[in-house]
Amino acid sequence: MQDSVENLVALFEKGTLNRQQLIQGLLAAMAPISMVADAPADTSTLSTFRGRSLNHVTLSVADVERSQKFYSRLLGGTMSCRSIQTDNGTKVESATLAFPEGFIALVKLGKPKVHHFCVGVENFAIDAALDKLKSDFPESKPITHRGEELYFRDPDGILGQISAMDYRGGQRTTP
């Protein structure tokens, strides 16, 4: 959004936009963000969890360094590199591109694809969430990993994750 505002101001300073057009552009740029940010959660249907944010997307990539450079240039954010340990104990090259409200994880895990998505939910407690998934959605085959990650499969076999809203890939942002 900062780029949009800066572009509008630059157009105004060059004389391309008049004052009224600048104000209309600023209002248009900011209105959708404030409307979505302040919108109440849909409570018209009962749901097992209250999803509040897309916490992250994990991409399986062929070359972590190349993807890191691409996504850093494309989206900005803060990049950190590390290796993660898989279930069988092997280390896998990875990087995380952090944003204020989420992140993209880049992991070298086979063919390039979207590995999984994660939704941050209110009042997340992993044991209670696992029990709830097992009782309400046994077909989703829920599992936990590292004691803080809860995964499930949707009806098409797509891997999803449910987490606390402040989850940041193996660490939470609040004490």
TAVEN-V723275 format. One record per residue. N is the residue number from 0. RES is the residue in one small letter. NEAR is the number of other C-alpha atoms within 10 Angstrom. Layout:
N | RES | NEAR
N | RES | NEAR
//
This chain:
0 | m | 10
1 | q | 8
2 | d | 8
3 | s | 13
4 | v | 16
5 | e | 12
6 | n | 12
7 | l | 20
8 | v | 19
9 | a | 14
10 | l | 15
11 | f | 17
12 | e | 13
13 | k | 10
14 | g | 10
15 | t | 12
16 | l | 16
17 | n | 12
18 | r | 12
19 | q | 10
20 | q | 14
21 | l | 19
22 | i | 15
23 | q | 10
24 | g | 17
25 | l | 17
26 | l | 12
27 | a | 11
28 | a | 16
29 | m | 13
30 | a | 12
31 | p | 11
32 | i | 12
33 | s | 10
34 | m | 10
35 | v | 10
36 | a | 9
37 | d | 9
38 | a | 9
39 | p | 8
40 | a | 10
41 | d | 10
42 | t | 8
43 | s | 6
44 | t | 6
45 | l | 8
46 | s | 9
47 | t | 11
48 | f | 16
49 | r | 16
50 | g | 19
51 | r | 13
52 | s | 17
53 | l | 17
54 | n | 24
55 | h | 25
56 | v | 19
57 | t | 20
58 | l | 22
59 | s | 21
60 | v | 22
61 | a | 16
62 | d | 15
63 | v | 20
64 | e | 14
65 | r | 11
66 | s | 17
67 | q | 22
68 | k | 12
69 | f | 12
70 | y | 15
71 | s | 15
72 | r | 10
73 | l | 9
74 | l | 11
75 | g | 13
76 | g | 16
77 | t | 12
78 | m | 17
79 | s | 12
80 | c | 15
81 | r | 11
82 | s | 13
83 | i | 15
84 | q | 11
85 | t | 12
86 | d | 9
87 | n | 6
88 | g | 8
89 | t | 9
90 | k | 12
91 | v | 13
92 | e | 16
93 | s | 23
94 | a | 21
95 | t | 22
96 | l | 20
97 | a | 20
98 | f | 14
99 | p | 7
100 | e | 12
101 | g | 21
102 | f | 21
103 | i | 22
104 | a | 26
105 | l | 26
106 | v | 24
107 | k | 17
108 | l | 17
109 | g | 10
110 | k | 11
111 | p | 13
112 | k | 12
113 | v | 14
114 | h | 19
115 | h | 18
116 | f | 19
117 | c | 24
118 | v | 22
119 | g | 22
120 | v | 19
121 | e | 15
122 | n | 12
123 | f | 16
124 | a | 13
125 | i | 17
126 | d | 13
127 | a | 10
128 | a | 18
129 | l | 21
130 | d | 13
131 | k | 15
132 | l | 21
133 | k | 16
134 | s | 10
135 | d | 11
136 | f | 16
137 | p | 12
138 | e | 13
139 | s | 19
140 | k | 14
141 | p | 20
142 | i | 15
143 | t | 14
144 | h | 10
145 | r | 10
146 | g | 10
147 | e | 17
148 | e | 18
149 | l | 21
150 | y | 20
151 | f | 23
152 | r | 17
153 | d | 12
154 | p | 9
155 | d | 7
156 | g | 10
157 | i | 13
158 | l | 17
159 | g | 18
160 | q | 20
161 | i | 24
162 | s | 28
163 | a | 22
164 | m | 22
165 | d | 18
166 | y | 21
167 | r | 19
168 | g | 19
169 | g | 10
170 | q | 10
171 | r | 13
172 | t | 9
173 | t | 6
174 | p | 4
//
